[in-house]
Amino acid sequence: MRIRRVLLVGAGGVGTAFARIAARRQFADLIIADYDLSRAQHAAEAAPDRYTAVQLDARDEQATAELLRSHGCDALMNATDPRFVMPLYRAALQAGTHYLDMAMSLSRTHPQEPYRLTGVKLGDEQFDLASQWEERGRLALLGMGVEPGLSDVFARHAADTMFSEINEIGVRDGANLEVAGYDFAPTFSIWTTIEECLNPPVIWEAGRGWFTTAPFSEPETFVFPAGIGPVECVNVEHEEVLLVPRWVEAQRVTFKYGLGEEFIGVLQTLHKLGLDSTEPVTVGAKSVSPRDVVAACLPDPATLGDKMTGLTCAGTWVTGTGTDGAPREVYLYHVVDNAWSMAEYGSQAVVWQTAVNPVVALELIDSGAWSGTGVLGPEALPAGPFLDLLTEYGSPWACEERTPAGT
């Protein structure tokens, strides 16, 4: 599957970081599209001889499909937030191109028992169209950021090379990032953060399948490497739990996020006040979404890099029986220092760590090291080539052996 031209939709922090990383690789040119043309033009400055900026409303499926056709694009890279997944996904299918995203189609809670049963799960709408992707011989690679994305690759690698049986695959995310000058400044899209943190978290267990719990449930202290140290982590709705069990055999799959007491308190307050809602409310003569107002009141995460210090860590914790038959517990992880990502790429650590993984994936697809048709997650593809190429990009991963519980 040669990838010569990619339509990158979304020129926010992650999209811009994607463009800067891809500018150093020679496998594809970019058409960079955003609702705000000036943002697309700014991102295109990373490689003005190879990048073209255009204006696009990501909600307009027909306009996106036409853009893919008119520019002869081989793939659509979705760097927007999850509410735009389905129109972009359908546009790529219509145009006959490959598709990648970093967050899957949105869930809808169970109407009667939201904290026990799943309703519409993350990605369900996309998997419903899997047969059409297979029939057209095109690949839709879902959840190919860092979490989901690299975390799923880690799960595949552990299953293939480190374990004979897996008890739990638990993605654990933590950081010690600080933003100077702000009392509250999320380092990633607040729209997406509210969505995943306030929805009922999903857990998967063998014999039970997928089920939900209350937000921020099952708090645990997880010790992160690289000097980050212990961080309290809680259950959060996340794509890995919906992807990993489809291709990797395990007894349990979870996702826990190191949010911190203050962050959880802010999110709970937003929920109590109804400010997490996406349903428009009338204010004077205008109709606005409360969540969009919250996002507009907070600083753009892409602009925080020069005010940030610290490290962000994404990783996958795996327990079970090693290939030698003995109990084993490991944490496969990837750490980015904000000082490094700012000095090297001009992008803050969280958005850079998210953006590097789809660039690696597209290069593997272009080379043929990754191939497939239909709707796949990262864990459906071989982990070795990905981890090797990520290291070649100058951002190596690591594995920490831990003492298994009860030994």
Wavefront OBJ file of the C-alpha trace (Angstrom):
o trace
v 0.000 0.000 0.000
v 2.076 2.945 -1.147
v 1.256 6.193 0.665
v 2.254 9.145 -1.497
v -0.230 11.790 -0.384
v -2.174 12.085 2.882
v -5.108 14.323 3.727
v -4.478 15.450 7.302
v -7.712 16.785 8.771
v -7.187 18.898 11.880
v -4.340 21.360 12.418
v -4.534 21.771 16.179
v -1.731 20.746 18.493
v -1.624 17.096 17.464
v -2.128 17.810 13.749
v 0.633 20.392 13.733
v 2.977 18.038 15.586
v 2.114 15.311 13.053
v 3.068 17.656 10.204
v 6.366 18.575 11.859
v 7.309 14.948 12.478
v 6.288 13.813 8.986
v 8.294 16.657 7.443
v 11.473 14.800 8.417
v 10.355 11.638 6.630
v 10.122 11.272 2.858
v 7.270 8.818 2.379
v 4.359 11.231 1.779
v 3.233 14.769 1.090
v 0.383 16.302 3.084
v -2.786 18.180 2.242
v -3.514 19.868 5.566
v -7.155 20.783 6.140
v -8.794 22.666 8.973
v -11.948 24.690 9.518
v -9.597 27.581 10.305
v -7.436 28.019 7.205
v -4.822 30.001 9.134
v -4.193 26.992 11.395
v -3.711 24.755 8.356
v -1.326 27.296 6.850
v 0.654 27.446 10.087
v 1.007 23.656 10.167
v 2.026 23.607 6.490
v 5.021 25.818 7.279
v 6.802 22.655 8.457
v 7.430 21.710 4.811
v 6.134 24.372 2.405
v 7.512 22.513 -0.626
v 5.571 19.339 0.248
v 2.523 20.573 2.175
v -0.636 22.333 0.934
v -3.125 24.061 3.254
v -6.869 24.027 2.551
v -10.056 24.978 4.385
v -12.486 22.183 5.283
v -15.474 21.648 7.538
v -14.878 18.137 8.938
v -18.631 17.631 9.242
v -19.023 17.831 5.456
v -18.646 14.263 4.251
v -19.056 15.073 0.558
v -16.554 17.932 0.620
v -14.009 15.673 2.342
v -14.512 12.872 -0.179
v -14.098 15.323 -3.049
v -10.931 16.726 -1.492
v -9.497 13.211 -1.219
v -10.287 12.536 -4.880
v -9.179 15.880 -6.300
v -5.783 15.718 -4.617
v -5.259 12.025 -5.325
v -4.829 11.173 -1.649
v -3.991 7.615 -0.591
v -5.081 8.024 3.031
v -7.025 10.276 5.371
v -5.367 11.024 8.718
v -7.981 12.187 11.221
v -6.473 14.560 13.803
v -9.804 16.057 14.922
v -11.737 15.296 18.093
v -14.059 12.254 18.201
v -17.280 14.035 17.233
v -15.962 14.298 13.659
v -14.926 10.662 13.339
v -17.924 9.306 11.465
v -18.221 11.893 8.644
v -14.466 11.640 7.990
v -14.545 7.848 8.213
v -17.439 7.613 5.756
v -15.760 10.117 3.417
v -12.607 7.996 3.223
v -14.703 4.895 2.564
v -16.627 6.729 -0.160
v -13.434 8.003 -1.797
v -11.717 4.619 -1.612
v -8.743 5.709 0.500
v -7.196 4.268 3.634
v -8.101 5.864 6.965
v -6.382 6.386 10.328
v -7.572 8.048 13.503
v -6.414 8.460 17.086
v -9.835 8.273 18.768
v -12.829 6.190 17.784
v -16.509 6.946 17.224
v -18.341 8.091 20.332
v -20.182 5.900 22.800
v -23.708 6.307 24.120
v -24.521 5.145 27.623
v -27.005 2.427 28.437
v -30.349 4.180 29.048
v -31.307 2.205 32.167
v -28.078 0.917 33.745
v -25.204 3.148 32.630
v -22.832 1.992 35.394
v -23.268 -1.719 34.764
v -24.121 -2.304 31.125
v -22.649 -0.902 27.926
v -24.813 0.960 25.443
v -23.237 1.903 22.134
v -19.529 1.343 22.705
v -16.583 3.343 21.433
v -15.961 2.321 17.836
v -19.192 0.358 17.383
v -20.330 2.579 14.522
v -17.001 2.076 12.776
v -16.913 -1.694 13.208
v -20.467 -1.865 11.836
v -18.992 -0.843 8.454
v -16.078 -3.327 8.551
v -17.418 -5.496 5.727
v -17.551 -2.505 3.390
v -13.884 -1.709 4.044
v -12.978 -5.339 3.393
v -14.984 -5.428 0.157
v -13.182 -2.330 -1.112
v -9.762 -3.635 -0.125
v -8.987 -0.621 2.038
v -7.623 -0.348 5.575
v -9.236 1.634 8.388
v -6.717 1.670 11.247
v -8.481 2.824 14.391
v -6.981 4.301 17.558
v -3.461 4.871 16.230
v -2.249 7.595 18.599
v -0.355 6.953 21.810
v -3.303 5.837 23.981
v -4.902 4.187 22.136
v -2.190 3.272 19.674
v 1.254 2.654 21.088
v -0.372 1.157 24.190
v -2.078 -1.428 21.930
v 1.217 -2.164 20.166
v 2.736 -2.832 23.602
v -0.083 -5.302 24.344
v 0.621 -7.140 21.078
v 4.360 -7.223 21.787
v 3.856 -8.599 25.304
v 1.499 -11.317 24.076
v 3.809 -12.346 21.241
v 7.186 -12.301 22.982
v 6.868 -12.162 26.772
v 3.892 -14.184 28.031
v 2.377 -17.625 27.566
v -0.790 -16.560 29.420
v -1.972 -13.057 30.322
v -4.049 -12.223 33.372
v -4.460 -8.486 32.893
v -3.540 -5.887 30.307
v -3.897 -2.519 31.987
v -3.017 0.714 30.252
v -1.678 3.183 32.819
v -1.065 6.847 31.975
v 0.672 9.324 34.282
v 2.768 12.475 34.231
v 4.451 15.102 36.391
v 3.814 17.962 33.970
v 3.284 21.447 35.343
v 2.065 24.537 33.501
v 3.367 27.829 34.850
v 0.934 30.719 35.198
v -2.328 28.732 35.182
v -4.422 27.356 38.022
v -6.020 24.868 35.624
v -4.661 24.139 32.157
v -5.242 20.684 30.627
v -2.405 19.558 28.371
v -4.799 17.811 25.959
v -8.169 18.665 24.393
v -10.609 19.410 27.227
v -13.473 18.381 24.940
v -11.996 14.886 24.596
v -10.909 14.763 28.248
v -14.434 15.498 29.482
v -15.845 12.870 27.132
v -13.586 10.054 28.248
v -13.426 10.925 31.945
v -17.106 11.503 32.677
v -18.527 8.662 30.578
v -18.922 5.298 32.353
v -15.553 3.506 32.156
v -15.554 0.176 30.336
v -13.795 -2.979 31.582
v -13.418 -6.283 29.751
v -13.250 -9.677 31.471
v -13.071 -13.139 29.959
v -16.416 -14.884 30.372
v -18.217 -11.617 31.053
v -17.274 -9.424 28.143
v -17.557 -5.642 28.315
v -19.242 -3.926 31.254
v -19.204 -0.480 32.821
v -18.498 1.076 36.225
v -18.899 4.517 37.763
v -16.510 7.305 36.675
v -13.233 7.462 38.636
v -13.802 3.996 40.138
v -11.196 1.572 41.534
v -8.510 4.123 42.484
v -5.014 2.685 42.733
v -1.538 4.110 43.190
v 0.686 3.230 40.267
v 4.413 3.965 40.373
v 5.567 5.437 37.073
v 9.186 5.233 35.873
v 11.673 7.946 34.891
v 11.313 9.720 38.219
v 7.601 10.491 37.841
v 6.833 8.264 40.821
v 3.506 7.260 42.415
v 0.316 8.683 40.901
v -3.274 7.812 41.826
v -4.999 6.332 38.778
v -8.715 5.714 38.211
v -10.871 3.930 35.650
v -11.639 5.980 32.551
v -13.487 5.096 29.340
v -10.870 4.425 26.683
v -10.489 2.727 23.328
v -7.901 0.124 24.330
v -10.477 -1.762 26.366
v -12.647 -2.002 23.236
v -9.764 -2.910 20.911
v -7.312 -5.174 22.727
v -9.711 -8.078 23.505
v -10.567 -8.409 19.808
v -7.024 -9.568 18.966
v -5.120 -10.301 22.198
v -6.116 -13.053 24.627
v -6.240 -11.913 28.260
v -8.388 -12.441 31.321
v -8.942 -8.734 31.947
v -8.353 -5.432 30.138
v -8.521 -2.015 31.840
v -7.526 1.609 31.370
v -6.622 3.896 34.267
v -5.594 7.519 34.054
v -3.458 9.420 36.565
v -5.695 12.477 36.838
v -4.996 13.714 40.354
v -7.479 14.850 42.987
v -7.724 18.462 41.762
v -8.390 17.489 38.131
v -11.064 14.994 39.168
v -12.668 17.676 41.342
v -12.865 20.122 38.442
v -14.437 17.511 36.162
v -16.973 16.551 38.821
v -17.915 20.213 39.288
v -18.365 20.693 35.544
v -20.659 17.675 35.534
v -22.702 18.910 38.493
v -23.237 22.255 36.763
v -24.078 20.659 33.424
v -21.072 22.309 31.805
v -19.929 19.002 30.341
v -23.011 18.803 28.132
v -22.751 18.944 24.356
v -26.445 19.828 23.982
v -26.839 23.503 22.946
v -28.415 25.955 25.373
v -29.815 29.363 24.511
v -27.839 32.337 25.805
v -29.410 35.599 24.687
v -29.904 35.262 20.942
v -27.312 32.508 20.510
v -27.307 28.753 20.964
v -24.082 27.331 22.399
v -22.802 24.031 23.752
v -21.667 24.305 27.408
v -18.685 22.061 26.705
v -17.588 24.303 23.833
v -17.779 27.288 26.184
v -15.537 25.506 28.709
v -13.057 24.708 25.931
v -13.085 28.322 24.722
v -12.337 29.591 28.242
v -9.255 27.413 28.662
v -5.887 27.888 26.948
v -5.233 25.958 23.739
v -3.039 22.986 24.786
v -0.907 23.529 21.689
v 0.207 26.923 23.043
v 1.341 25.689 26.464
v 4.649 24.088 25.511
v 6.918 26.943 26.529
v 5.163 27.125 29.918
v 5.294 23.377 30.613
v 7.905 21.373 32.467
v 8.109 17.685 33.230
v 7.507 14.297 31.678
v 4.530 12.402 30.324
v 4.417 8.615 30.413
v 2.161 6.279 28.428
v 2.375 2.558 28.957
v 0.866 -0.881 29.230
v 1.092 -2.956 32.404
v 0.846 -6.709 31.819
v 0.620 -9.556 34.339
v 0.472 -13.288 33.815
v 2.698 -16.274 33.133
v 5.945 -15.675 31.289
v 7.236 -17.824 28.466
v 9.355 -19.691 31.062
v 6.252 -20.707 33.021
v 6.934 -18.380 35.953
v 4.743 -15.452 37.106
v 5.694 -12.238 35.330
v 4.732 -8.575 35.564
v 6.029 -5.871 33.219
v 5.349 -2.260 32.341
v 6.121 -1.346 28.718
v 6.267 2.411 28.419
v 7.203 5.500 26.455
v 8.298 8.734 28.139
v 8.596 12.166 26.530
v 10.310 15.092 28.219
v 8.594 18.378 27.361
v 11.937 20.176 27.208
v 13.112 17.712 24.532
v 9.971 17.807 22.359
v 9.880 21.614 22.478
v 13.569 21.971 21.607
v 13.471 19.313 18.881
v 10.041 19.911 17.287
v 8.467 22.991 18.886
v 5.557 20.837 20.134
v 4.636 20.157 23.743
v 5.154 16.632 25.059
v 1.582 15.321 25.179
v 0.638 16.300 21.633
v 4.028 15.204 20.251
v 3.751 11.800 21.929
v 0.301 11.375 20.416
v 1.303 12.514 16.923
v 4.469 10.478 16.394
v 2.660 7.137 16.373
v 0.401 7.621 13.324
v 3.408 8.935 11.383
v 5.246 5.716 12.220
v 2.156 3.685 11.259
v 1.790 5.401 7.886
v 5.453 4.827 7.107
v 5.037 1.118 7.903
v 1.967 0.917 5.664
v 3.881 2.668 2.891
v 6.806 0.229 3.168
v 4.555 -2.837 3.354
v 5.722 -3.801 6.843
v 2.118 -3.281 7.942
v -0.696 -4.368 5.664
v -4.309 -5.412 5.860
v -7.836 -4.592 4.822
v -10.977 -3.941 6.790
v -11.259 -2.269 10.193
v -8.273 -3.045 12.426
v -6.731 -1.868 15.662
v -2.966 -1.497 16.163
v -2.793 -4.812 18.061
v -3.941 -6.656 14.908
v -0.571 -5.898 13.274
v 2.993 -7.011 14.145
v 4.528 -4.982 16.960
v 8.215 -5.469 16.184
v 8.479 -3.248 13.085
v 6.581 -0.474 14.834
v 8.730 -0.472 17.965
v 11.928 -0.581 15.905
v 10.863 2.375 13.756
v 9.692 4.399 16.763
v 13.183 4.023 18.215
v 14.661 5.137 14.878
v 12.593 8.324 15.193
v 14.720 9.195 18.224
v 12.126 8.379 20.860
v 12.803 4.892 22.248
v 10.417 2.826 24.374
v 11.369 0.764 27.417
v 10.237 -2.212 29.476
v 10.389 -2.389 33.256
v 10.264 -5.775 34.986
v 8.230 -5.682 38.189
v 7.784 -8.130 41.036
v 4.583 -10.107 40.462
v 2.020 -9.889 43.270
v 2.238 -12.776 45.690
v 5.843 -13.670 44.910
l 1 2 3 4 5 6 7 8 9 10 11 12 13 14 15 16 17 18 19 20 21 22 23 24 25 26 27 28 29 30 31 32 33 34 35 36 37 38 39 40 41 42 43 44 45 46 47 48 49 50 51 52 53 54 55 56 57 58 59 60 61 62 63 64 65 66 67 68 69 70 71 72 73 74 75 76 77 78 79 80 81 82 83 84 85 86 87 88 89 90 91 92 93 94 95 96 97 98 99 100 101 102 103 104 105 106 107 108 109 110 111 112 113 114 115 116 117 118 119 120 121 122 123 124 125 126 127 128 129 130 131 132 133 134 135 136 137 138 139 140 141 142 143 144 145 146 147 148 149 150 151 152 153 154 155 156 157 158 159 160 161 162 163 164 165 166 167 168 169 170 171 172 173 174 175 176 177 178 179 180 181 182 183 184 185 186 187 188 189 190 191 192 193 194 195 196 197 198 199 200 201 202 203 204 205 206 207 208 209 210 211 212 213 214 215 216 217 218 219 220 221 222 223 224 225 226 227 228 229 230 231 232 233 234 235 236 237 238 239 240 241 242 243 244 245 246 247 248 249 250 251 252 253 254 255 256 257 258 259 260 261 262 263 264 265 266 267 268 269 270 271 272 273 274 275 276 277 278 279 280 281 282 283 284 285 286 287 288 289 290 291 292 293 294 295 296 297 298 299 300 301 302 303 304 305 306 307 308 309 310 311 312 313 314 315 316 317 318 319 320 321 322 323 324 325 326 327 328 329 330 331 332 333 334 335 336 337 338 339 340 341 342 343 344 345 346 347 348 349 350 351 352 353 354 355 356 357 358 359 360 361 362 363 364 365 366 367 368 369 370 371 372 373 374 375 376 377 378 379 380 381 382 383 384 385 386 387 388 389 390 391 392 393 394 395 396 397 398 399 400 401 402 403 404 405 406 407
